[in-house]
C-alpha cells in the first residue's frame, strides 16, 4: 500500500493514545498508598526550638 496522509494521521493518533496510556499507567504505579505513608512523630516542634539529638 502507498503512503497516504490519512494513514500517517491515524498512525500519529495511535501513537498519542499509546503515550497517554503509558503515562496513566506510570502515574498509577507511582501513586502512594495512604496506608504505606510514613508515620510522623506526635511531637510538636515550634520555630526556633532545638531538636533533640
C-alpha positions in Angstrom: 0.0 0.0 0.0 1.1 3.5 -0.6 1.8 6.2 2.0 -1.3 8.4 2.4 -1.9 11.4 4.6 -4.8 9.7 6.2 -2.7 6.7 7.2 0.0 8.9 8.7 -2.6 10.8 10.6 -4.0 7.5 12.0 -0.5 6.3 13.0 0.1 9.6 14.8 -3.2 9.4 16.6 -2.4 5.8 17.7 1.0 6.8 19.0 -0.5 9.7 21.0 -3.1 7.3 22.5 -0.3 4.8 23.5 1.7 7.6 25.1 -1.3 8.7 27.1 -2.0 5.1 28.2 1.7 4.7 29.3 1.6 8.0 31.2 -1.6 7.0 33.1 -0.1 3.6 33.9 3.1 5.1 35.2 1.1 7.6 37.3 -1.0 4.9 38.8 2.1 2.7 39.6 3.9 5.6 41.4 0.8 6.7 43.4 1.4 6.5 47.1 -0.9 4.3 49.0 -2.1 6.2 52.1 -1.7 3.0 54.2 2.0 3.0 53.3 2.6 6.6 54.3 5.4 7.0 56.9 4.2 7.8 60.4 5.3 11.1 61.8 6.1 11.7 65.5 3.4 13.2 67.6 5.8 15.8 69.0 5.0 19.4 68.2 8.1 21.5 67.3 8.0 25.2 67.4 10.1 27.5 65.3 13.4 28.2 66.9 13.1 25.2 69.3 16.2 22.9 69.3 15.7 19.4 68.1 16.7 16.6 70.3 20.0 14.9 69.3 
